[in-house]
């Protein structure tokens, strides 16, 4: 009988990448913020940079998607322009 593997939280994955693989999480956070800065300044709902889409909700970049894929829950309450940076 095979046992199910345990679920792994996003937090655990991030800490694994940071501590085991040496990924600079704060550096990545800063890089994402720099890429989306123009959109944040213009109050956009998302920014597209280098083929990646950065949805913005209440001034927070909520995820990173491929340009042609959208997060269905983003922007339903308020529609503001998206910009290419």
N, C-alpha and C positions, 0 to 999 in steps of 0.2 A: 504494500500500500504506500503510495507516495504522499508525502506531507506537503501542504501548501507552504510556499515561502512567505515570510512575514512581509507586511507592507513597509515601505521605507518613506519617511516624510521628506518633503523638500528641504527642510532644515538639516536633516541628517545628510542628504546628498551634498548640500552646500558645505557643511563642515568637513565631510570626507574630502571633497575637492580641495578645500583650503588646507587641511592638516595632513592629508596623505599624499596628495598630488602637487602640493605647493602652489595652488592657484591663489593669486592675490585678489581676494573677493572685493576689498575696498577699491583696488585699482580698476577692476571690472565695473564696479558701481560708478566710479568717476568717469570712465570711458563712455558708458551709456548716457550718463547725465550730460556730458559734453556734446554728444551726438544729437541729443534731443533739446538742447538749450534754446535753439531758435524757435522751436515749436512751443516750448513752455512760455517764452517771452511773448509770443503772439496768441496765447491762449487757445492753441489748437487742440483737437481731440486725439491727434496722432501725428507722428512724424515718420517719414520714410527716408532712410539713409542706407545707401549701399545694398539695396534689395531687402532690407529688414524694416519692419513696421513696429514702431514703439507707441502703443496706445497710452494716452494720458487721461487720467481721471482725477479731478480735483488737485491738479499739480503734481501727481505722482505717476511715474511710468510704471504701469502695472504688469507688463509682460513684454516679450520680444517675439514677433511672429515673422514668418516669411511674408514678403510684400503682398502677395496675392491671396493671403489668408487673413480673415478677420476674426476677432473675438466677438461672438454674437451678442454678448451682454454689454459691450462697450458703446457708449454714446446713445443709448435708447432714450434717456431722459432729456438730454440736451444735445443739440447738434451744432457743432462749430466746425470750421474748416480744417481739413487736413492739409499739411504742407509738405512739399519735397524740400529737404534741406541740402 
